[in-house]
Amino acid sequence: MRAIQMVDLKTEYQRLKKEIDTAVIDVIESAAFINGKPVQDFSKALADYLNVKHVIPCANGTDALQIAMMALDLQPGDEVITPSFTYIATTEVVALLRLNPVFVEVDKQTFNIDVESLRKAITPKTKAIVPVHLYGQSCDMEAIMQVANEHNIPVIEDNAQSIGGDYYFTDGTSKKTGTIGTIGTTSFYPAKNLGAYGDGGAMFTNDDALAQRLTMIANHGQSKRYYHDVVGCNSRLDTIQAAILNIRLQHLDKNIAARIKAADHYSDAFKDHSIIQPPFRAKNNRHVFHQYTLILNSDRKDLRDDLSAYLSGKKIPNMIYYPVPGHRQKMFETFGALEYKLAVTDWLTERVISLPMHPELDEEQLQFIADNVLAYFN
């Protein structure tokens, strides 16, 4: 059996080696390392894939979130609602821009923002909502957009973990995650479902004026070269990464199908277990499984860490995403974060554990992982 990886980028590269090597060499030979043609080609290809009017690439997913908030002209002291149960980048940029993060609860099954908690958190100071499509599953965007529209609040979708996901509306239509709110953002960190071989990110919108503003801010606030209309930053996707992403985008749906197949294998093995709770899949979306995250339904305090150590001893990688939620992070103490009472978030952070998840997992590896998880409890 091949050694099991949490994310197996090396095997995928070997599978795509000829295409990727050719694309990278073409960039090097052209010497168009910044804003070369592959950047424009990738932006158009991704826009077509997502069925969105504008894709604005940038340097990384954190920049994408920051630029999105800057484009909405949020001011110091404005409140931005976001879940506490997410990677720190989502909330870090809120504080970086001197905005006030307002942490809300998540749904116990989907790990995504709880709509009633969102509704209760809205105040006259609320100027943006940032739902996070965590682990590869969409938030309940129809309900979120209804709340946002009632209060005329823009929505920034953090789609870093769910690129390629679909959300199904009650009228039978569907949209790709990241294209439903005012702005969508994503990360092309190598381990993502659509990853580069370095850093990268992008923003999506159907609003022409907003797209122009996002583009300006990402490029030093320039309307044209050396004419700077707004304060911006220097955040761009380099040409080599765009060339690689162009190749990997062509394989995204096939890779998602492989992820779903792997998740099906896991979930079938763990179904009806008294302690192991496989990921819940809401009917209103297609889960693309950036992570395969279990909940351990037990009050035993050391269970998760003990299982993690057991699996590591069997050379089965595993991770905890995330052990400390935003409202428990020291960096947010000055924002009154420690006063929050988010019982579901705290409960989940003590019980979640993620197993290897990537398109290169084979049946032998999946069976070995599932067997050893089950063996721990026997």
C-alpha positions, 0 to 999 in steps of 0.5 A: 500500500502507498503511504497515506497522505493528508493531501497527496499533491505529489501523486496528482502532479505525476498524473498531470506532469506533462500538461503542467510542465509544458504550461510552466515552461511556456511561461518561462520562455515567454518571460511574461511573469506578471499579468501574462496571458495565462492570467487572463485565460484563467480568469475567463475560464473560471468565470465560465465555469462558475457562470459569473460575470467577473473573476478578479485574481489576486495573491491569496485568499486572505487578500481576496477577503480584505480587498472585498471588504475594502471595495464595499467601503467599510469604515472603522467600527462597522460590524461584520458578522461571521462564524467563529468556527472557521479558519482565522483568515476570515475574521483576521481581515475584519480586525486588520481593517479596524472593523468589529467582528461579530461572531455567530453560532453555526449549525451543529450538523453542517458546521455552517453559519446558523441563520437564526443566530445571524438574524439575531446578531444584526444591528444598525452597525452591521455592514457586511455578512461573511458566511463561510462554506466550510469543509466543502459544503454550502451555507444555506444561502437562500435563507442568508440572502433573504436576511441580508436583503431584508436589511440591505446588507452586502454578503461576502461568501468565503468560498475558499473550501468549497470551489466547485460546489453547487447550491440548490434553490427551492425554485429548482435553480442552482448556482455555484458557491461563491456566486450568490452573494455580493462578492465571492472569494476563494483561495488557491492554496495548494491543498484546496480543491482547486489549488496552485503550486504556491499562493493565489486567490480570486474574487467573483462578482456579477456587479460591473462597478464592483468588479472595477473597484475590486480590480483597482484596489488589487492593483494599487488603486489604479484606474490607469497606470500611475493614476491612483483613485483609491487606496489599494494594495499590490495583490496579483496572481502570478503567471506561472500559478495561473498557468497551473490553475488553468490545467487543474481547473480542467480536472476539477469536476473529476477530482470532486467526483473522486472526493465524493467517492472517497467520502461515500466509502468512509460514510458507509463504513461509519454509518450507524456507529454510536460515537462516530458521526460522519459528515452531514450532507444537506439536500440543498447543496452538493458537498465537494469535500475539501475535508472529511470531518467526523464528529465524535459524539462523546463527552470523554474529554481526551477521546479526540486527542487519543484517537488522533494519536492512535491513528498517527501511530498507524501512519494515518494522517489526521487533523483538527480543523479547528481546535480554537474558534475565533471567539476564543482567540487571544487576538480578539480579546480587545473586541470583547470576544471572550464574552461570547457564549457559543455553545455549539461552536465550543462543543464542535471544536472539542469533537471534530477530527478530519481524515485524509481527503484528496482525489488520489485515495485508493480503495486499499487506503480508504479501507485501511483508514476506516478499519483502523478508526473502527478498530480504535472503538472496538 
